[in-house]
Structures are given as structure tokens and as C-alpha cells.
């Protein structure tokens, strides 16, 4: 339990530095998935669940950015197939300014799926 609390505290500390930026949450989820910038012994799934909770408070279900954030969080939790599905939806509903970024993320998730 202590390691989970440390992980939660770490995320809250980072987010407090940047304000309520849910894209920071997505970036953190990607860093977690890569095993970087995590407190020692923190469990990825617990942290990803925390990110999910925080993101759900920030984004409505109809927000076009939500699928991309859900994809990043699924990827951090090791659910690569779910991440690919969320990201495909994100590309479909993305505003033009975000489409290219979402496509690059989709390619990254697909490459991880092929590596498995």
C-alpha cells in the first residue's frame, strides 16, 4: 500500500506543477509504459488507474480528446490492444490540429503490438 501511495503522491506533485493539464497525464502514462520517471517499486497498473480517475474528472465522454487519453492510459497499464482500439477512434474524431500527433501515437502502439 505504501508504494501505491508514493506513486499517487508523485503524480499529484508533478501535476500540481503544471496545473490541470490532462495532456500531461497522457504523457505521464506513456512514460510509465516505457518504465521511465517512476518512483522505485511503484506499480504501473495502480498509477494508470489513478491517471484514469484524474482524466475522467477532466474530460467529458463527448470530448474528442478523451479516446487518445484513454489509449495512453491503457498503454501504460500494458493493455496494448485496447490502446490501439482507443487510438484508432481518437484518429477518427480528432480535430485537424491533433490528427498527425494521434497517428504517430497509433503507429507507436501498433509497433508494440507487433513486438509481442
C-alpha positions, 0 to 999 in steps of 0.5 A: 500500500505504501508504494501505491501511495508514493506513486499517487503522491508523485503524480499529484506533485508533478501535476500540481506543477503544471496545473490541470493539464490532462495532456500531461497525464497522457504523457505521464502514462506513456512514460510509465509504459516505457518504465521511465520517471517512476518512483522505485517499486511503484506499480504501473497498473495502480498509477494508470488507474489513478491517471484514469480517475484524474482524466475522467474528472477532466474530460467529458465522454463527448470530448474528442480528446478523451479516446487518445487519453484513454489509449495512453492510459491503457498503454501504460497499464500494458493493455496494448490492444485496447490502446490501439482500439482507443487510438484508432477512434481518437484518429477518427474524431480528432480535430485537424490540429491533433490528427498527425500527433494521434497517428504517430501515437497509433503507429507507436502502439501498433509497433508494440503490438507487433513486438509481442 
